[in-house]
Amino acid sequence: MENKKIICWWSGGITSAVACKTALDLFGSKNQCRVIMIDTGNEDEDTYRFKIDCEKWYGQPIEVITEIGKDYESIQDVWTKHKSLNVATGAICSTQLKRRVREK
């Protein structure tokens, strides 16, 4: 996997935390893993405390990307602009604040 980056999506839960640590242990020795959090601006404050704990555990920062402040000011702004909370493909805020951001 030389010269290839591995994106590790960190959601703030224990499952993604351990998955990221496993990837770092397997592939991180050559600085191949980037750990990234998509911040929706609607996270519990304990998520940010846990993020700091995980950064210490990983020995590297968790990068944060967000759409808040760009196309949307808040999760409620997504609902208002789309006049919807949920659609057939899932929560509109997840599509706009997570899926679209990840695809970019």
Biopython code that builds the backbone (N, CA, C, O; Angstrom):
import numpy as np
from Bio.PDB.StructureBuilder import StructureBuilder

atoms = [
    (1, "MET", "N", (0.828, -1.188, 0.000)),
    (1, "MET", "CA", (0.000, 0.000, 0.000)),
    (1, "MET", "C", (0.872, 1.252, 0.000)),
    (1, "MET", "O", (0.473, 2.283, 0.542)),
    (2, "GLU", "N", (1.999, 1.176, -0.572)),
    (2, "GLU", "CA", (2.922, 2.286, -0.597)),
    (2, "GLU", "C", (2.323, 3.505, -1.295)),
    (2, "GLU", "O", (1.709, 3.379, -2.354)),
    (3, "ASN", "N", (2.501, 4.688, -0.698)),
    (3, "ASN", "CA", (2.026, 5.966, -1.227)),
    (3, "ASN", "C", (0.510, 6.075, -1.315)),
    (3, "ASN", "O", (0.010, 6.974, -1.992)),
    (4, "LYS", "N", (-0.224, 5.213, -0.670)),
    (4, "LYS", "CA", (-1.678, 5.312, -0.663)),
    (4, "LYS", "C", (-2.136, 5.671, 0.736)),
    (4, "LYS", "O", (-1.632, 5.142, 1.726)),
    (5, "LYS", "N", (-3.101, 6.577, 0.805)),
    (5, "LYS", "CA", (-3.656, 6.979, 2.091)),
    (5, "LYS", "C", (-4.889, 6.146, 2.396)),
    (5, "LYS", "O", (-5.655, 5.789, 1.501)),
    (6, "ILE", "N", (-5.064, 5.850, 3.650)),
    (6, "ILE", "CA", (-6.243, 5.156, 4.130)),
    (6, "ILE", "C", (-7.040, 6.153, 4.951)),
    (6, "ILE", "O", (-6.518, 6.749, 5.894)),
    (7, "ILE", "N", (-8.296, 6.334, 4.595)),
    (7, "ILE", "CA", (-9.165, 7.226, 5.344)),
    (7, "ILE", "C", (-9.881, 6.395, 6.397)),
    (7, "ILE", "O", (-10.539, 5.404, 6.081)),
    (8, "CYS", "N", (-9.749, 6.803, 7.636)),
    (8, "CYS", "CA", (-10.427, 6.153, 8.756)),
    (8, "CYS", "C", (-11.490, 7.117, 9.265)),
    (8, "CYS", "O", (-11.164, 8.169, 9.816)),
    (9, "TRP", "N", (-12.762, 6.761, 9.084)),
    (9, "TRP", "CA", (-13.856, 7.639, 9.498)),
    (9, "TRP", "C", (-14.144, 7.426, 10.975)),
    (9, "TRP", "O", (-14.527, 6.334, 11.395)),
    (10, "TRP", "N", (-13.958, 8.475, 11.753)),
    (10, "TRP", "CA", (-14.177, 8.440, 13.200)),
    (10, "TRP", "C", (-15.502, 9.128, 13.509)),
    (10, "TRP", "O", (-15.656, 10.318, 13.236)),
    (11, "SER", "N", (-16.461, 8.394, 14.074)),
    (11, "SER", "CA", (-17.795, 8.955, 14.317)),
    (11, "SER", "C", (-18.004, 9.436, 15.740)),
    (11, "SER", "O", (-18.960, 10.159, 16.018)),
    (12, "GLY", "N", (-17.123, 9.044, 16.637)),
    (12, "GLY", "CA", (-17.280, 9.419, 18.036)),
    (12, "GLY", "C", (-17.762, 8.276, 18.901)),
    (12, "GLY", "O", (-17.895, 8.428, 20.115)),
    (13, "GLY", "N", (-18.025, 7.132, 18.292)),
    (13, "GLY", "CA", (-18.443, 5.954, 19.043)),
    (13, "GLY", "C", (-17.293, 4.978, 19.231)),
    (13, "GLY", "O", (-16.248, 5.088, 18.591)),
    (14, "ILE", "N", (-17.509, 4.031, 20.115)),
    (14, "ILE", "CA", (-16.449, 3.078, 20.437)),
    (14, "ILE", "C", (-16.092, 2.194, 19.235)),
    (14, "ILE", "O", (-14.928, 1.840, 19.051)),
    (15, "THR", "N", (-17.088, 1.838, 18.423)),
    (15, "THR", "CA", (-16.806, 0.967, 17.280)),
    (15, "THR", "C", (-15.862, 1.627, 16.289)),
    (15, "THR", "O", (-14.891, 1.010, 15.850)),
    (16, "SER", "N", (-16.140, 2.882, 15.933)),
    (16, "SER", "CA", (-15.246, 3.560, 14.988)),
    (16, "SER", "C", (-13.901, 3.862, 15.637)),
    (16, "SER", "O", (-12.873, 3.856, 14.960)),
    (17, "ALA", "N", (-13.898, 4.128, 16.942)),
    (17, "ALA", "CA", (-12.639, 4.399, 17.636)),
    (17, "ALA", "C", (-11.702, 3.192, 17.562)),
    (17, "ALA", "O", (-10.514, 3.336, 17.274)),
    (18, "VAL", "N", (-12.242, 2.014, 17.822)),
    (18, "VAL", "CA", (-11.433, 0.794, 17.785)),
    (18, "VAL", "C", (-11.048, 0.451, 16.341)),
    (18, "VAL", "O", (-9.923, 0.018, 16.091)),
    (19, "ALA", "N", (-11.965, 0.639, 15.396)),
    (19, "ALA", "CA", (-11.643, 0.374, 13.987)),
    (19, "ALA", "C", (-10.508, 1.280, 13.516)),
    (19, "ALA", "O", (-9.609, 0.826, 12.807)),
    (20, "CYS", "N", (-10.541, 2.550, 13.902)),
    (20, "CYS", "CA", (-9.467, 3.482, 13.529)),
    (20, "CYS", "C", (-8.149, 3.055, 14.157)),
    (20, "CYS", "O", (-7.111, 3.075, 13.495)),
    (21, "LYS", "N", (-8.182, 2.671, 15.426)),
    (21, "LYS", "CA", (-6.959, 2.231, 16.111)),
    (21, "LYS", "C", (-6.389, 0.979, 15.439)),
    (21, "LYS", "O", (-5.175, 0.854, 15.274)),
    (22, "THR", "N", (-7.261, 0.070, 15.059)),
    (22, "THR", "CA", (-6.816, -1.149, 14.373)),
    (22, "THR", "C", (-6.145, -0.807, 13.046)),
    (22, "THR", "O", (-5.088, -1.350, 12.724)),
    (23, "ALA", "N", (-6.754, 0.087, 12.282)),
    (23, "ALA", "CA", (-6.160, 0.498, 11.001)),
    (23, "ALA", "C", (-4.818, 1.182, 11.225)),
    (23, "ALA", "O", (-3.864, 0.931, 10.488)),
    (24, "LEU", "N", (-4.737, 2.041, 12.234)),
    (24, "LEU", "CA", (-3.463, 2.708, 12.536)),
    (24, "LEU", "C", (-2.394, 1.693, 12.920)),
    (24, "LEU", "O", (-1.243, 1.807, 12.498)),
    (25, "ASP", "N", (-2.772, 0.708, 13.713)),
    (25, "ASP", "CA", (-1.815, -0.321, 14.116)),
    (25, "ASP", "C", (-1.353, -1.148, 12.911)),
    (25, "ASP", "O", (-0.185, -1.527, 12.826)),
    (26, "LEU", "N", (-2.265, -1.422, 11.993)),
    (26, "LEU", "CA", (-1.925, -2.237, 10.827)),
    (26, "LEU", "C", (-1.183, -1.452, 9.746)),
    (26, "LEU", "O", (-0.253, -1.970, 9.128)),
    (27, "PHE", "N", (-1.595, -0.200, 9.517)),
    (27, "PHE", "CA", (-1.088, 0.547, 8.361)),
    (27, "PHE", "C", (-0.430, 1.880, 8.706)),
    (27, "PHE", "O", (0.205, 2.494, 7.849)),
    (28, "GLY", "N", (-0.573, 2.329, 9.941)),
    (28, "GLY", "CA", (-0.144, 3.681, 10.293)),
    (28, "GLY", "C", (1.335, 3.888, 10.457)),
    (28, "GLY", "O", (1.788, 5.029, 10.544)),
    (29, "SER", "N", (2.106, 2.817, 10.502)),
    (29, "SER", "CA", (3.537, 2.965, 10.747)),
    (29, "SER", "C", (4.236, 3.762, 9.652)),
    (29, "SER", "O", (5.299, 4.337, 9.885)),
    (30, "LYS", "N", (3.653, 3.799, 8.472)),
    (30, "LYS", "CA", (4.238, 4.573, 7.377)),
    (30, "LYS", "C", (3.436, 5.850, 7.142)),
    (30, "LYS", "O", (3.488, 6.439, 6.062)),
    (31, "ASN", "N", (2.692, 6.270, 8.172)),
    (31, "ASN", "CA", (1.886, 7.484, 8.086)),
    (31, "ASN", "C", (0.874, 7.409, 6.937)),
    (31, "ASN", "O", (0.659, 8.386, 6.221)),
    (32, "GLN", "N", (0.267, 6.249, 6.776)),
    (32, "GLN", "CA", (-0.679, 6.045, 5.678)),
    (32, "GLN", "C", (-2.117, 6.352, 6.062)),
    (32, "GLN", "O", (-2.952, 6.538, 5.178)),
    (33, "CYS", "N", (-2.434, 6.412, 7.347)),
    (33, "CYS", "CA", (-3.820, 6.585, 7.781)),
    (33, "CYS", "C", (-4.129, 8.025, 8.179)),
    (33, "CYS", "O", (-3.390, 8.659, 8.932)),
    (34, "ARG", "N", (-5.238, 8.513, 7.651)),
    (34, "ARG", "CA", (-5.794, 9.796, 8.079)),
    (34, "ARG", "C", (-7.085, 9.486, 8.818)),
    (34, "ARG", "O", (-7.977, 8.841, 8.267)),
    (35, "VAL", "N", (-7.193, 9.937, 10.056)),
    (35, "VAL", "CA", (-8.403, 9.742, 10.840)),
    (35, "VAL", "C", (-9.216, 11.029, 10.727)),
    (35, "VAL", "O", (-8.733, 12.115, 11.050)),
    (36, "ILE", "N", (-10.463, 10.890, 10.261)),
    (36, "ILE", "CA", (-11.283, 12.072, 9.972)),
    (36, "ILE", "C", (-12.646, 11.944, 10.635)),
    (36, "ILE", "O", (-13.281, 10.890, 10.600)),
    (37, "MET", "N", (-13.078, 13.046, 11.240)),
    (37, "MET", "CA", (-14.413, 13.161, 11.842)),
    (37, "MET", "C", (-15.217, 14.160, 11.011)),
    (37, "MET", "O", (-14.710, 15.218, 10.638)),
    (38, "ILE", "N", (-16.461, 13.820, 10.729)),
    (38, "ILE", "CA", (-17.374, 14.767, 10.094)),
    (38, "ILE", "C", (-18.214, 15.369, 11.209)),
    (38, "ILE", "O", (-19.032, 14.682, 11.820)),
    (39, "ASP", "N", (-18.014, 16.639, 11.467)),
    (39, "ASP", "CA", (-18.707, 17.319, 12.564)),
    (39, "ASP", "C", (-20.000, 17.942, 12.045)),
    (39, "ASP", "O", (-19.976, 18.792, 11.155)),
    (40, "THR", "N", (-21.131, 17.510, 12.608)),
    (40, "THR", "CA", (-22.435, 18.031, 12.202)),
    (40, "THR", "C", (-22.845, 19.256, 13.014)),
    (40, "THR", "O", (-23.873, 19.874, 12.741)),
    (41, "GLY", "N", (-22.041, 19.598, 14.005)),
    (41, "GLY", "CA", (-22.408, 20.699, 14.881)),
    (41, "GLY", "C", (-23.514, 20.316, 15.849)),
    (41, "GLY", "O", (-24.076, 21.177, 16.526)),
    (42, "ASN", "N", (-23.826, 19.038, 15.918)),
    (42, "ASN", "CA", (-24.914, 18.556, 16.766)),
    (42, "ASN", "C", (-24.441, 17.423, 17.672)),
    (42, "ASN", "O", (-25.239, 16.603, 18.126)),
    (43, "GLU", "N", (-23.145, 17.388, 17.928)),
    (43, "GLU", "CA", (-22.567, 16.317, 18.733)),
    (43, "GLU", "C", (-22.662, 16.657, 20.213)),
    (43, "GLU", "O", (-22.664, 17.826, 20.598)),
    (44, "ASP", "N", (-22.740, 15.626, 21.029)),
    (44, "ASP", "CA", (-22.707, 15.810, 22.473)),
    (44, "ASP", "C", (-21.311, 16.274, 22.879)),
    (44, "ASP", "O", (-20.322, 15.882, 22.259)),
    (45, "GLU", "N", (-21.225, 17.093, 23.899)),
    (45, "GLU", "CA", (-19.906, 17.605, 24.311)),
    (45, "GLU", "C", (-18.950, 16.486, 24.701)),
    (45, "GLU", "O", (-17.735, 16.649, 24.590)),
    (46, "ASP", "N", (-19.479, 15.347, 25.156)),
    (46, "ASP", "CA", (-18.611, 14.228, 25.510)),
    (46, "ASP", "C", (-17.922, 13.634, 24.285)),
    (46, "ASP", "O", (-16.858, 13.027, 24.411)),
    (47, "THR", "N", (-18.510, 13.800, 23.107)),
    (47, "THR", "CA", (-17.871, 13.327, 21.875)),
    (47, "THR", "C", (-16.531, 14.027, 21.676)),
    (47, "THR", "O", (-15.547, 13.401, 21.281)),
    (48, "TYR", "N", (-16.500, 15.326, 21.953)),
    (48, "TYR", "CA", (-15.264, 16.093, 21.778)),
    (48, "TYR", "C", (-14.222, 15.716, 22.844)),
    (48, "TYR", "O", (-13.023, 15.737, 22.567)),
    (49, "ARG", "N", (-14.671, 15.373, 24.057)),
    (49, "ARG", "CA", (-13.753, 14.891, 25.089)),
    (49, "ARG", "C", (-13.165, 13.552, 24.647)),
    (49, "ARG", "O", (-11.961, 13.323, 24.767)),
    (50, "PHE", "N", (-14.027, 12.667, 24.132)),
    (50, "PHE", "CA", (-13.581, 11.359, 23.668)),
    (50, "PHE", "C", (-12.624, 11.501, 22.485)),
    (50, "PHE", "O", (-11.682, 10.720, 22.349)),
    (51, "LYS", "N", (-12.859, 12.477, 21.648)),
    (51, "LYS", "CA", (-11.969, 12.754, 20.510)),
    (51, "LYS", "C", (-10.555, 13.039, 21.010)),
    (51, "LYS", "O", (-9.584, 12.511, 20.469)),
    (52, "ILE", "N", (-10.442, 13.858, 22.023)),
    (52, "ILE", "CA", (-9.129, 14.192, 22.606)),
    (52, "ILE", "C", (-8.472, 12.927, 23.169)),
    (52, "ILE", "O", (-7.276, 12.707, 22.979)),
    (53, "ASP", "N", (-9.262, 12.099, 23.861)),
    (53, "ASP", "CA", (-8.730, 10.829, 24.391)),
    (53, "ASP", "C", (-8.207, 9.945, 23.257)),
    (53, "ASP", "O", (-7.129, 9.361, 23.365)),
    (54, "CYS", "N", (-8.971, 9.853, 22.178)),
    (54, "CYS", "CA", (-8.568, 9.004, 21.051)),
    (54, "CYS", "C", (-7.332, 9.558, 20.357)),
    (54, "CYS", "O", (-6.473, 8.786, 19.931)),
    (55, "GLU", "N", (-7.222, 10.872, 20.235)),
    (55, "GLU", "CA", (-6.025, 11.466, 19.631)),
    (55, "GLU", "C", (-4.775, 11.084, 20.423)),
    (55, "GLU", "O", (-3.727, 10.804, 19.841)),
    (56, "LYS", "N", (-4.891, 11.074, 21.743)),
    (56, "LYS", "CA", (-3.763, 10.642, 22.588)),
    (56, "LYS", "C", (-3.476, 9.157, 22.365)),
    (56, "LYS", "O", (-2.319, 8.752, 22.249)),
    (57, "TRP", "N", (-4.525, 8.360, 22.307)),
    (57, "TRP", "CA", (-4.396, 6.915, 22.096)),
    (57, "TRP", "C", (-3.773, 6.620, 20.736)),
    (57, "TRP", "O", (-2.927, 5.734, 20.614)),
    (58, "TYR", "N", (-4.187, 7.356, 19.727)),
    (58, "TYR", "CA", (-3.683, 7.143, 18.364)),
    (58, "TYR", "C", (-2.292, 7.733, 18.146)),
    (58, "TYR", "O", (-1.545, 7.271, 17.283)),
    (59, "GLY", "N", (-1.951, 8.747, 18.925)),
    (59, "GLY", "CA", (-0.682, 9.431, 18.719)),
    (59, "GLY", "C", (-0.706, 10.348, 17.507)),
    (59, "GLY", "O", (0.340, 10.667, 16.941)),
    (60, "GLN", "N", (-1.881, 10.762, 17.118)),
    (60, "GLN", "CA", (-2.030, 11.692, 15.993)),
    (60, "GLN", "C", (-3.387, 12.382, 16.096)),
    (60, "GLN", "O", (-4.304, 11.863, 16.731)),
    (61, "PRO", "N", (-3.512, 13.547, 15.472)),
    (61, "PRO", "CA", (-4.784, 14.261, 15.536)),
    (61, "PRO", "C", (-5.870, 13.609, 14.685)),
    (61, "PRO", "O", (-5.587, 12.899, 13.720)),
    (62, "ILE", "N", (-7.097, 13.866, 15.060)),
    (62, "ILE", "CA", (-8.253, 13.492, 14.256)),
    (62, "ILE", "C", (-8.647, 14.746, 13.496)),
    (62, "ILE", "O", (-8.989, 15.767, 14.094)),
    (63, "GLU", "N", (-8.597, 14.662, 12.177)),
    (63, "GLU", "CA", (-8.976, 15.808, 11.351)),
    (63, "GLU", "C", (-10.491, 15.992, 11.416)),
    (63, "GLU", "O", (-11.236, 15.018, 11.526)),
    (64, "VAL", "N", (-10.942, 17.246, 11.349)),
    (64, "VAL", "CA", (-12.375, 17.537, 11.391)),
    (64, "VAL", "C", (-12.762, 18.249, 10.102)),
    (64, "VAL", "O", (-12.144, 19.237, 9.704)),
    (65, "ILE", "N", (-13.808, 17.719, 9.456)),
    (65, "ILE", "CA", (-14.373, 18.391, 8.295)),
    (65, "ILE", "C", (-15.853, 18.636, 8.592)),
    (65, "ILE", "O", (-16.474, 17.888, 9.347)),
    (66, "THR", "N", (-16.407, 19.685, 7.997)),
    (66, "THR", "CA", (-17.802, 20.026, 8.272)),
    (66, "THR", "C", (-18.399, 20.835, 7.135)),
    (66, "THR", "O", (-17.687, 21.468, 6.356)),
    (67, "GLU", "N", (-19.698, 20.801, 7.059)),
    (67, "GLU", "CA", (-20.440, 21.623, 6.117)),
    (67, "GLU", "C", (-21.099, 22.790, 6.866)),
    (67, "GLU", "O", (-21.630, 23.712, 6.246)),
    (68, "ILE", "N", (-21.060, 22.739, 8.200)),
    (68, "ILE", "CA", (-21.630, 23.804, 9.025)),
    (68, "ILE", "C", (-20.821, 25.078, 8.782)),
    (68, "ILE", "O", (-19.592, 25.077, 8.847)),
    (69, "GLY", "N", (-21.543, 26.161, 8.501)),
    (69, "GLY", "CA", (-20.890, 27.429, 8.203)),
    (69, "GLY", "C", (-20.652, 27.635, 6.725)),
    (69, "GLY", "O", (-20.225, 28.712, 6.308)),
    (70, "LYS", "N", (-20.922, 26.624, 5.935)),
    (70, "LYS", "CA", (-20.773, 26.731, 4.476)),
    (70, "LYS", "C", (-22.171, 26.795, 3.878)),
    (70, "LYS", "O", (-22.731, 27.881, 3.724)),
    (71, "ASP", "N", (-22.738, 25.643, 3.541)),
    (71, "ASP", "CA", (-24.095, 25.607, 2.990)),
    (71, "ASP", "C", (-25.169, 25.689, 4.078)),
    (71, "ASP", "O", (-26.299, 26.095, 3.808)),
    (72, "TYR", "N", (-24.817, 25.307, 5.298)),
    (72, "TYR", "CA", (-25.783, 25.250, 6.391)),
    (72, "TYR", "C", (-25.202, 25.852, 7.658)),
    (72, "TYR", "O", (-23.998, 25.774, 7.902)),
    (73, "GLU", "N", (-26.073, 26.455, 8.462)),
    (73, "GLU", "CA", (-25.645, 27.037, 9.731)),
    (73, "GLU", "C", (-25.833, 26.076, 10.905)),
    (73, "GLU", "O", (-25.180, 26.215, 11.939)),
    (74, "SER", "N", (-26.728, 25.105, 10.738)),
    (74, "SER", "CA", (-27.015, 24.143, 11.805)),
    (74, "SER", "C", (-27.767, 22.961, 11.213)),
    (74, "SER", "O", (-28.163, 22.974, 10.048)),
    (75, "ILE", "N", (-27.952, 21.950, 12.033)),
    (75, "ILE", "CA", (-28.736, 20.798, 11.598)),
    (75, "ILE", "C", (-30.184, 21.228, 11.333)),
    (75, "ILE", "O", (-30.829, 20.732, 10.409)),
    (76, "GLN", "N", (-30.679, 22.149, 12.150)),
    (76, "GLN", "CA", (-32.042, 22.655, 11.972)),
    (76, "GLN", "C", (-32.169, 23.424, 10.653)),
    (76, "GLN", "O", (-33.233, 23.424, 10.033)),
    (77, "ASP", "N", (-31.101, 24.066, 10.233)),
    (77, "ASP", "CA", (-31.080, 24.783, 8.957)),
    (77, "ASP", "C", (-31.275, 23.810, 7.788)),
    (77, "ASP", "O", (-31.927, 24.146, 6.799)),
    (78, "VAL", "N", (-30.716, 22.621, 7.903)),
    (78, "VAL", "CA", (-30.898, 21.590, 6.873)),
    (78, "VAL", "C", (-32.379, 21.244, 6.773)),
    (78, "VAL", "O", (-32.943, 21.206, 5.679)),
    (79, "TRP", "N", (-33.007, 20.992, 7.925)),
    (79, "TRP", "CA", (-34.427, 20.626, 7.943)),
    (79, "TRP", "C", (-35.284, 21.723, 7.321)),
    (79, "TRP", "O", (-36.191, 21.448, 6.536)),
    (80, "THR", "N", (-34.985, 22.965, 7.681)),
    (80, "THR", "CA", (-35.770, 24.094, 7.182)),
    (80, "THR", "C", (-35.597, 24.263, 5.677)),
    (80, "THR", "O", (-36.582, 24.410, 4.954)),
    (81, "LYS", "N", (-34.372, 24.242, 5.206)),
    (81, "LYS", "CA", (-34.116, 24.434, 3.773)),
    (81, "LYS", "C", (-34.713, 23.323, 2.911)),
    (81, "LYS", "O", (-35.128, 23.571, 1.779)),
    (82, "HIS", "N", (-34.759, 22.108, 3.437)),
    (82, "HIS", "CA", (-35.281, 20.975, 2.670)),
    (82, "HIS", "C", (-36.731, 20.646, 3.033)),
    (82, "HIS", "O", (-37.354, 19.765, 2.440)),
    (83, "LYS", "N", (-37.254, 21.385, 4.033)),
    (83, "LYS", "CA", (-38.629, 21.165, 4.492)),
    (83, "LYS", "C", (-38.880, 19.680, 4.787)),
    (83, "LYS", "O", (-39.922, 19.127, 4.436)),
    (84, "SER", "N", (-37.909, 19.063, 5.431)),
    (84, "SER", "CA", (-37.994, 17.631, 5.701)),
    (84, "SER", "C", (-37.022, 17.229, 6.800)),
    (84, "SER", "O", (-35.941, 17.801, 6.937)),
    (85, "LEU", "N", (-37.430, 16.230, 7.579)),
    (85, "LEU", "CA", (-36.525, 15.610, 8.550)),
    (85, "LEU", "C", (-35.998, 14.290, 7.997)),
    (85, "LEU", "O", (-34.842, 13.925, 8.213)),
    (86, "ASN", "N", (-36.862, 13.589, 7.287)),
    (86, "ASN", "CA", (-36.528, 12.254, 6.821)),
    (86, "ASN", "C", (-37.154, 12.018, 5.453)),
    (86, "ASN", "O", (-38.263, 12.475, 5.179)),
    (87, "VAL", "N", (-36.443, 11.312, 4.614)),
    (87, "VAL", "CA", (-36.936, 10.951, 3.283)),
    (87, "VAL", "C", (-36.742, 9.446, 3.104)),
    (87, "VAL", "O", (-36.238, 8.776, 4.005)),
    (88, "ALA", "N", (-37.136, 8.919, 1.962)),
    (88, "ALA", "CA", (-37.056, 7.477, 1.718)),
    (88, "ALA", "C", (-35.639, 6.923, 1.864)),
    (88, "ALA", "O", (-35.466, 5.758, 2.223)),
    (89, "THR", "N", (-34.629, 7.744, 1.590)),
    (89, "THR", "CA", (-33.242, 7.277, 1.671)),
    (89, "THR", "C", (-32.601, 7.556, 3.030)),
    (89, "THR", "O", (-31.416, 7.282, 3.219)),
    (90, "GLY", "N", (-33.366, 8.094, 3.970)),
    (90, "GLY", "CA", (-32.851, 8.335, 5.318)),
    (90, "GLY", "C", (-32.977, 9.789, 5.735)),
    (90, "GLY", "O", (-33.613, 10.594, 5.055)),
    (91, "ALA", "N", (-32.372, 10.105, 6.844)),
    (91, "ALA", "CA", (-32.438, 11.462, 7.390)),
    (91, "ALA", "C", (-31.730, 12.446, 6.459)),
    (91, "ALA", "O", (-30.581, 12.237, 6.070)),
    (92, "ILE", "N", (-32.427, 13.503, 6.118)),
    (92, "ILE", "CA", (-31.876, 14.508, 5.194)),
    (92, "ILE", "C", (-30.617, 15.156, 5.770)),
    (92, "ILE", "O", (-29.705, 15.510, 5.022)),
    (93, "CYS", "N", (-30.562, 15.312, 7.093)),
    (93, "CYS", "CA", (-29.365, 15.915, 7.695)),
    (93, "CYS", "C", (-28.152, 15.001, 7.542)),
    (93, "CYS", "O", (-27.034, 15.487, 7.372)),
    (94, "SER", "N", (-28.358, 13.681, 7.601)),
    (94, "SER", "CA", (-27.240, 12.753, 7.389)),
    (94, "SER", "C", (-26.723, 12.847, 5.961)),
    (94, "SER", "O", (-25.516, 12.814, 5.724)),
    (95, "THR", "N", (-27.649, 12.966, 5.012)),
    (95, "THR", "CA", (-27.249, 13.104, 3.613)),
    (95, "THR", "C", (-26.457, 14.386, 3.396)),
    (95, "THR", "O", (-25.394, 14.365, 2.776)),
    (96, "GLN", "N", (-26.969, 15.497, 3.904)),
    (96, "GLN", "CA", (-26.363, 16.794, 3.649)),
    (96, "GLN", "C", (-25.112, 17.051, 4.484)),
    (96, "GLN", "O", (-24.151, 17.643, 3.993)),
    (97, "LEU", "N", (-25.114, 16.615, 5.731)),
    (97, "LEU", "CA", (-24.006, 16.948, 6.633)),
    (97, "LEU", "C", (-22.965, 15.848, 6.781)),
    (97, "LEU", "O", (-21.887, 16.097, 7.321)),
    (98, "LYS", "N", (-23.258, 14.644, 6.318)),
    (98, "LYS", "CA", (-22.287, 13.557, 6.409)),
    (98, "LYS", "C", (-21.952, 12.984, 5.033)),
    (98, "LYS", "O", (-20.807, 13.050, 4.586)),
    (99, "ARG", "N", (-22.964, 12.422, 4.366)),
    (99, "ARG", "CA", (-22.709, 11.737, 3.092)),
    (99, "ARG", "C", (-22.099, 12.671, 2.053)),
    (99, "ARG", "O", (-21.094, 12.328, 1.429)),
    (100, "ARG", "N", (-22.700, 13.858, 1.857)),
    (100, "ARG", "CA", (-22.183, 14.805, 0.863)),
    (100, "ARG", "C", (-20.771, 15.275, 1.211)),
    (100, "ARG", "O", (-19.915, 15.402, 0.336)),
    (101, "VAL", "N", (-20.544, 15.527, 2.478)),
    (101, "VAL", "CA", (-19.219, 15.978, 2.935)),
    (101, "VAL", "C", (-18.180, 14.890, 2.679)),
    (101, "VAL", "O", (-17.069, 15.175, 2.233)),
    (102, "ARG", "N", (-18.544, 13.664, 2.959)),
    (102, "ARG", "CA", (-17.628, 12.530, 2.732)),
    (102, "ARG", "C", (-17.311, 12.375, 1.249)),
    (102, "ARG", "O", (-16.169, 12.092, 0.884)),
    (103, "GLU", "N", (-18.312, 12.558, 0.395)),
    (103, "GLU", "CA", (-18.095, 12.422, -1.035)),
    (103, "GLU", "C", (-17.184, 13.528, -1.579)),
    (103, "GLU", "O", (-16.403, 13.291, -2.501)),
    (104, "LYS", "N", (-17.282, 14.720, -1.017)),
    (104, "LYS", "CA", (-16.411, 15.828, -1.466)),
    (104, "LYS", "C", (-14.963, 15.490, -1.147)),
    (104, "LYS", "O", (-14.066, 16.282, -1.439)),
]
sb = StructureBuilder()
sb.init_structure("model")
sb.init_model(0)
sb.init_chain("A")
sb.init_seg("    ")
for serial, (resi, resn, name, xyz) in enumerate(atoms, 1):
    if name == "N":
        sb.init_residue(resn, " ", resi, " ")
    sb.init_atom(name, np.array(xyz, "f"), 0.0, 1.0, " ", f" {name:<3s}", serial, name[0])
structure = sb.get_structure()
